[in-house]
Amino acid sequence: MIMKTKLETELAWSSVTRLEKQLDGVNKQRLTIVKQKSENEQAISKKKSEIDLTNNRLQVLKEELELVEEQERIKNRKLITLETQIQNDQENIGNFGKEIVRYNEQKSEMEKIIATKNLSEKDRKLQDRQETLIIKTKKLSMIQEKYSKADKDLEIHRRRIIVEPHYDSFSSDEETYSGQRLTKFEEDLANSAKIFHHKIRRQSLDKEIIGPIISLIEIKDGKETWRNAVKNLIGRNLYAFLAKTDEAYRFAKRLYDETWPRWKPPISVYKVTAEDAKKATEIFKKPSYKEVYDIASNLLSGNPYALGFLKRVVKAAVAEDKYDPNSLTNIAKDSRINILTKSGKSYYLSHGGFGRPPAPMKNPFGWKIKASEEKQFTDIINERKTRVTIARLEKETRDLKINEIKTLKEITKLHQEIQALGMPDEKILGKIETINEIIATIEAKTQEYKIHRNGLKLELDEADDDFAAYFMKKNEVKRNIEDIKETIELLRIESHSLVEKSTRLLTLELNFDVEYETHLQEKNEREEQAKQKGDRPEEIRNYAEIRDELNRIEGHLDSIGISNVDEDKIDAQKVKVESLKIYMVEREEHITNLRADLEARLAFWNGELQEVITNITRSMKLLLGGIFEKIRLKVTNINKPEDAGLYIEAITKGKTYRDFRELSGGEKVLAIEGLILAMHTLTDSPIHAIDEFTQRLDEKNKALAFSIAVRAQKLAGENSRFVPQFILLCPDALDVDVSDNIHHMVVSEMKVVKAEHVRRQ
């Protein structure tokens, strides 16, 4: 019994020792986390300082851009002023040239008169000019008479103009949205649809060409609250027409062009078949989300052709307004359909975003066009014909006015010639001398303007060079601003990652604190229990070893007293049961702590993974700059390995990221090589080897691949202890223009011969 008591005491103190070791282990882990947290806080502070410095640099660049743009505007105004002055000088030079030609013509006519020595010939010319003058005078009278008549007709037609109403005064429904004003777009649609409808009826083709669609469909019973949303999704197709046969479609096209030969209204005509009518009863399956009420076309009833056509073109869904925008956006993206809310105020797009909702359509379903309105539309058509006539008359009056001015000039010239023919030769010679003086003066002024113009052209060239310099400077500053903004964005991403890491480290620290306190409390309790059993032994063996020996002794004692079941044995069994209960409680607490630790470590791992992806993305942007406008990596389903995925997206043209599958073959290979080299830059290794480096690339892309490798070598050596070397195995790359930093080793053929065993001497 003494041995048993001694073993029980040693076992109790062994439990205390084990808890002390656990406390030391937890404390070491906690101190490690505290150290990491302190280093992370310093890194956060450093990143914030970098962001502040970069923001200051950005502000300086913005101020510089404002100054450069102001100088550019000044230079541009100077350019415009010089160009205007040069243009004015050029116009003046041209006008002077015309004046010289006109005076030379007058001079030539006078010289011809002097050269005419025969008086009878002069009289004959005088008589010809007088007869021509009579003809021109009669022509002028006729022109003025036609002009007067055309002007009166124009005034009469202008009074016939009918002002078109801005409200839906043609609506046939008695409950027509009184007080509601149609949008100008829907008003044009409705009026155009009515005109086209009456045109079709006059040709007795309203059975072959049906429409507009809004008059052929209704909302299903019980779905009335969704009426407006469904109408808005259908949009302008509410006023479309449907041709059932090829002949009807061909006639509709001809009728459309005849009705509107110049301006075309926004109504459409679609060709449908019996197959479309068969799809009228088809119900599209809505996405399996509670937020989506239904597909819009499923909520309609009416003409089979109209329903079948709408099933073909209206793929969007409707939903209540109460749901979260993020949920509806994710549903629209996953289901690849657009979603409009019941109020019509929110529109979520299948590409993963939101946009301006469709324009509201206010005419009701079942909207009919009355036959009694035909007279109103006849008036409208007549009015348009009147407008065409007005345009024709305006052109006619302009042409007549031009002819009148031209004839007046001809009459004036004839008067001058008749007057000159009747002048004495001395007077004509005096006029010729005067004309010569005028021509000399004009030529002198022309020369002055030419000299001034040439000087302005020199100034213009200098100003153009200045403007080009400031324009290039502006573009350079803009590029620097974009680079700074991208740097700031990267720094913010890194800072955000560090903040998240700090949060995770704080969570781990708190978990270790709780675990430490739990172990400490348990250790104190065990120590109190151990003191009750006896003093702490100088040497304490392993807990399992002590437990095995104690069980062996207890078994031996039980075998000795197998027939004497006394109070001591019962008490011992009770103690064992209590000990097992305590042990089970301890195990449950330990398992709970393990679970909390596992969750914290999983969160920490997620953060580490996100940090790695961020670093790879940053390296890819540096390596692929100039090849791709932008490139990024995306990781999905981190906590579900079976569904996890790594995606590459890039911007090559425009502003939209394109999926890896949408890139060209060469772009795909360059993107993958950028990813591989970016991962190489994260390892502090002196040697990097990549096989098939230029496989499936043309000459241009091979050169780009080598430029990526040069950037990778520089990037990998920035924070490395070594000068990293890249070994690139690249067949068929002998003729590629590469950097001087790349050295070729040409191997014509390499093979492994049979390996022979080397004996040791």
URUR-V867435 format. One record per pair of residues at least 4 apart in sequence whose C-alpha atoms are under 7 Angstrom apart, sorted by the first residue. I is the first residue (numbers start at 1). GAP is how many residues later the second one is. D is the distance in whole Angstrom. If there is no record, write none. Layout:
BEGIN
i	gap	d
I	GAP	D
I	GAP	D
END
This chain:
BEGIN
i	gap	d
1	4	6
2	4	6
3	4	6
4	4	6
4	546	6
4	549	7
5	4	6
6	4	6
7	4	6
7	539	7
7	543	6
8	4	6
9	4	6
9	521	6
9	524	5
9	525	6
10	4	6
10	527	7
10	530	6
11	4	6
11	532	6
11	535	6
11	536	7
12	4	7
12	518	5
13	4	6
13	514	7
13	517	6
13	523	6
14	4	6
14	526	6
14	527	7
14	528	7
14	529	5
15	4	6
15	528	7
16	4	6
16	507	6
16	510	6
16	511	6
17	4	6
18	4	6
19	4	6
19	500	7
19	504	6
20	4	6
20	503	7
21	4	6
22	4	6
23	4	6
23	493	6
23	496	6
23	497	7
24	4	6
25	4	6
26	4	6
26	486	6
26	490	6
27	4	6
28	4	6
29	4	6
30	4	6
30	479	6
30	482	6
31	4	6
32	4	6
33	4	6
33	472	6
33	476	6
34	4	6
34	475	7
35	4	6
36	4	6
37	4	6
37	465	6
37	468	6
38	4	6
39	4	6
40	4	6
40	458	7
40	462	6
41	4	6
42	4	6
43	4	6
44	4	6
44	451	6
44	454	6
44	455	7
45	4	6
46	4	6
47	4	6
47	444	7
47	448	6
48	4	6
49	4	6
50	4	6
51	4	6
51	437	6
51	440	6
52	4	6
53	4	6
54	4	6
54	430	7
54	434	7
55	4	6
56	4	6
57	4	6
58	4	6
58	423	6
58	426	6
59	4	6
60	4	6
61	4	6
61	416	7
61	420	6
62	4	6
63	4	6
64	4	6
65	4	6
65	409	6
65	412	6
66	4	6
67	4	6
68	4	6
68	402	6
68	406	6
69	4	6
69	405	7
70	4	6
71	4	6
72	4	6
72	395	6
72	398	6
72	399	7
73	4	6
74	4	6
75	4	6
75	388	7
75	392	5
76	4	6
76	391	7
77	4	6
78	4	6
79	4	6
79	381	6
79	384	6
79	385	7
80	4	6
81	4	6
82	4	6
82	374	6
82	378	6
83	4	6
84	4	6
85	4	6
86	4	6
86	367	6
86	370	6
87	4	6
88	4	6
89	4	6
89	360	6
89	364	6
90	4	6
91	4	6
92	4	6
93	4	6
93	353	6
93	356	7
94	4	6
95	4	6
96	4	6
96	346	6
96	350	7
97	4	6
98	4	6
99	4	6
100	4	6
100	339	6
101	4	6
102	4	6
103	4	6
103	332	6
104	4	6
105	4	6
106	4	6
107	4	6
107	325	6
107	328	7
108	4	6
109	4	6
110	4	6
110	318	6
111	4	6
112	4	6
113	308	7
114	311	6
116	6	7
118	4	7
119	4	6
120	4	6
121	4	6
122	4	6
122	299	7
123	4	6
124	4	6
125	4	6
126	4	6
126	292	6
126	295	6
127	4	6
128	4	6
129	4	6
129	285	6
129	289	7
130	4	6
131	4	6
132	4	6
133	4	6
133	278	6
133	281	6
134	4	6
135	4	6
136	4	6
136	271	7
136	275	7
137	4	6
138	4	6
139	4	6
140	4	6
140	264	6
140	267	6
141	4	6
142	4	6
143	4	6
143	257	6
143	261	6
144	4	6
145	4	6
146	4	6
147	4	6
147	250	6
147	253	6
148	4	6
149	4	6
150	4	6
150	243	6
150	247	6
151	4	6
151	246	7
152	4	6
153	4	6
154	4	6
154	236	6
154	239	6
155	4	6
156	4	7
157	229	6
157	233	6
158	232	7
161	222	6
162	221	6
167	14	6
167	15	6
168	14	6
168	19	7
171	5	7
172	196	6
172	197	6
172	198	6
173	194	7
182	4	6
182	5	6
182	180	6
183	4	6
184	4	6
185	4	6
186	4	6
186	175	7
187	4	6
188	4	6
189	4	6
189	50	6
189	77	6
189	78	6
190	4	6
190	49	7
191	4	6
192	4	6
192	73	6
193	4	6
193	19	7
193	46	6
193	74	7
194	4	6
194	175	7
195	4	6
195	182	6
196	4	6
197	4	6
198	4	6
198	176	7
199	4	7
200	4	6
200	5	6
200	6	6
201	4	6
201	5	5
205	4	6
206	4	6
208	35	6
208	36	6
208	40	6
209	32	7
209	33	6
209	34	4
209	35	6
209	39	6
210	31	6
210	32	5
210	33	7
211	4	7
211	5	7
211	29	7
211	30	4
211	31	6
212	26	7
212	27	5
212	28	5
212	29	5
213	4	7
213	25	5
213	26	6
213	27	6
213	28	6
213	93	6
214	24	5
214	25	6
214	151	5
214	152	6
214	153	6
215	150	6
215	151	4
215	152	5
215	153	5
216	86	6
216	87	6
216	90	7
216	150	6
217	83	7
217	84	6
217	85	4
217	86	6
217	148	6
217	149	6
218	82	6
218	83	5
218	84	6
218	147	5
218	148	6
219	4	6
219	5	6
219	8	6
219	80	6
219	81	5
219	82	6
220	79	6
220	80	5
220	81	6
223	76	7
226	4	6
226	116	6
227	4	6
228	4	6
229	4	6
229	111	7
229	112	7
229	113	5
229	114	7
229	115	5
230	4	6
230	66	6
231	4	6
231	130	6
232	126	6
232	127	6
232	128	5
232	129	6
233	125	6
234	4	6
234	80	6
235	126	7
239	28	6
240	27	6
240	28	5
240	29	6
241	27	6
241	28	5
241	29	6
242	27	6
242	28	5
242	29	6
242	30	6
243	5	6
243	6	5
243	26	7
243	27	6
243	28	5
243	29	6
244	4	7
244	27	6
244	28	5
244	29	6
245	4	6
246	4	6
247	4	6
248	4	6
249	4	6
249	22	6
250	4	7
251	4	6
252	4	6
253	4	6
254	4	6
255	4	6
256	4	6
257	4	5
260	4	6
272	4	6
273	4	7
274	4	6
275	4	7
276	4	7
276	29	6
276	32	5
276	33	6
277	27	5
277	28	4
277	31	5
278	30	7
279	29	5
280	24	5
280	27	5
280	28	4
283	15	6
284	11	7
284	14	7
286	8	6
286	9	6
287	5	7
287	48	6
291	28	6
291	32	7
292	25	7
292	26	6
292	27	5
293	25	6
293	26	5
294	4	7
294	23	6
294	24	6
295	20	7
295	21	6
295	22	4
295	23	6
296	20	6
296	21	5
296	22	6
297	13	6
297	14	6
297	17	6
301	6	7
302	5	7
303	4	6
304	4	6
305	4	6
306	4	6
307	4	6
308	4	7
309	4	7
310	4	5
315	22	7
316	21	5
316	22	5
316	23	6
317	21	6
317	22	5
317	23	6
318	21	5
318	22	5
318	23	6
318	24	7
319	20	7
319	21	6
319	22	5
319	23	6
320	21	5
320	22	5
321	20	5
321	21	6
321	22	7
324	4	7
325	4	6
326	4	6
327	4	6
328	4	6
328	20	7
329	4	6
329	19	6
329	20	7
329	23	6
329	24	6
330	4	6
330	22	7
331	4	6
332	4	6
332	5	5
332	6	6
332	7	6
332	16	7
332	17	6
332	18	5
332	20	7
333	4	7
333	17	4
333	18	5
333	19	5
336	14	5
337	12	7
337	13	5
338	10	6
338	11	5
338	12	5
339	8	6
339	9	5
339	10	7
340	4	6
340	6	6
340	7	5
340	8	6
341	4	7
341	5	6
341	6	7
344	13	7
345	12	6
346	11	6
347	7	6
347	8	6
347	9	6
347	10	5
348	5	6
348	6	4
348	7	7
349	4	5
349	5	5
349	6	7
363	4	7
373	4	7
374	4	6
375	4	6
376	4	6
377	4	6
378	4	6
379	4	6
380	4	6
381	4	6
382	4	6
383	4	6
384	4	6
385	4	6
386	4	6
387	4	6
388	4	6
389	4	6
390	4	6
391	4	6
392	4	6
393	4	6
394	4	6
395	4	6
396	4	6
397	4	6
398	4	6
399	4	6
400	4	6
401	4	6
402	4	6
403	4	6
404	4	6
405	4	6
406	4	6
407	4	6
408	4	6
409	4	6
410	4	6
411	4	6
412	4	6
413	4	6
414	4	6
415	4	6
416	4	6
417	4	6
418	4	6
419	4	7
423	4	7
423	5	7
424	4	7
425	4	6
426	4	6
427	4	6
428	4	6
429	4	6
430	4	6
431	4	6
432	4	6
433	4	6
434	4	6
435	4	6
436	4	6
437	4	6
438	4	6
439	4	6
440	4	6
441	4	6
442	4	6
443	4	6
444	4	6
445	4	6
446	4	6
447	4	6
448	4	6
449	4	6
450	4	6
451	4	6
452	4	6
453	4	6
454	4	7
455	4	6
456	4	6
457	4	6
458	4	6
459	4	6
460	4	6
461	4	6
462	4	6
463	4	6
464	4	6
465	4	6
466	4	6
467	4	6
468	4	6
469	4	6
470	4	6
471	4	6
472	4	6
473	4	6
474	4	6
475	4	6
476	4	6
477	4	6
478	4	6
479	4	6
480	4	6
481	4	6
482	4	6
483	4	6
484	4	6
485	4	6
486	4	6
487	4	6
488	4	6
489	4	6
490	4	6
491	4	6
492	4	6
493	4	6
494	4	6
495	4	6
496	4	6
497	4	6
497	114	6
498	4	6
499	4	6
500	4	6
501	4	6
501	106	6
502	4	6
503	4	6
504	4	6
504	99	7
504	100	6
505	4	6
506	4	6
507	4	6
507	93	7
508	4	6
508	92	6
509	4	6
510	4	6
511	4	6
511	86	7
512	4	6
513	4	6
514	4	6
515	4	6
515	78	7
516	4	6
517	4	6
518	4	6
519	4	6
520	4	6
521	4	6
522	4	6
523	4	6
524	4	6
525	4	6
526	4	6
527	4	6
528	4	6
529	4	7
530	4	6
531	4	6
541	4	7
541	5	7
542	4	6
543	4	6
544	4	6
545	4	6
546	4	6
547	4	6
548	4	6
549	4	6
550	4	6
551	4	6
552	4	6
553	4	6
554	4	6
555	4	6
556	4	6
557	4	6
558	4	6
565	4	7
566	4	7
567	4	6
568	4	6
569	4	6
570	4	6
571	4	6
572	4	6
573	4	6
574	4	6
575	4	6
576	4	6
577	4	6
578	4	6
579	4	6
580	4	6
581	4	6
582	4	6
583	4	6
584	4	6
585	4	6
586	4	6
587	4	6
588	4	6
589	4	6
590	4	6
591	4	6
592	4	6
593	4	6
594	4	6
595	4	6
596	4	6
597	4	6
598	4	6
599	4	6
600	4	6
601	4	6
602	4	6
603	4	6
604	4	6
605	4	6
606	4	6
607	4	6
608	4	6
609	4	6
610	4	6
611	4	6
612	4	6
613	4	6
613	20	7
614	4	6
615	4	6
616	4	6
616	62	6
616	63	6
617	4	6
617	15	6
617	16	6
618	4	6
619	4	6
619	59	5
620	4	6
620	54	6
620	55	6
620	58	6
621	4	6
621	9	7
621	10	6
623	51	6
623	85	5
623	88	6
623	89	6
624	4	6
624	50	6
624	84	7
625	4	7
628	22	7
628	23	6
628	24	5
629	22	5
629	23	6
630	20	6
630	21	5
631	18	6
631	19	4
631	20	6
632	16	6
632	17	6
632	18	6
633	13	7
633	14	6
633	15	5
633	16	6
634	12	6
634	13	5
634	14	7
635	10	6
635	11	5
635	12	6
636	8	5
636	9	5
636	10	7
637	6	6
637	7	5
637	8	7
638	6	6
640	4	6
648	11	7
648	12	6
649	8	6
649	9	5
649	10	5
649	11	6
650	7	5
650	8	5
650	9	7
651	4	7
651	5	6
651	6	5
651	7	6
658	4	6
660	8	7
663	4	6
663	5	6
664	4	6
665	4	6
666	4	6
666	31	6
666	35	7
667	4	6
668	4	6
669	4	6
670	4	6
670	35	7
671	4	6
672	4	6
673	4	6
674	4	6
674	34	7
675	4	6
676	4	6
677	4	6
677	35	6
678	4	7
681	31	7
681	34	7
681	35	4
684	36	6
685	39	7
686	36	6
686	37	6
686	38	4
686	39	6
687	37	6
687	38	5
687	39	6
688	37	6
688	38	5
688	39	6
689	37	6
689	38	5
689	39	6
690	37	6
690	38	5
690	39	6
691	37	6
691	38	5
691	39	7
692	37	6
692	38	5
693	35	6
693	36	6
693	37	5
694	8	6
694	36	5
697	4	6
697	5	6
698	4	6
699	4	6
699	37	6
700	4	7
701	4	6
702	4	6
702	34	7
703	4	6
703	33	6
703	34	6
703	35	6
704	4	6
705	4	6
706	4	6
706	32	7
707	4	6
708	4	6
709	4	6
710	4	6
711	4	6
712	4	6
713	4	6
713	11	6
714	4	7
716	4	7
716	8	7
717	5	7
717	6	6
717	7	6
738	4	7
END
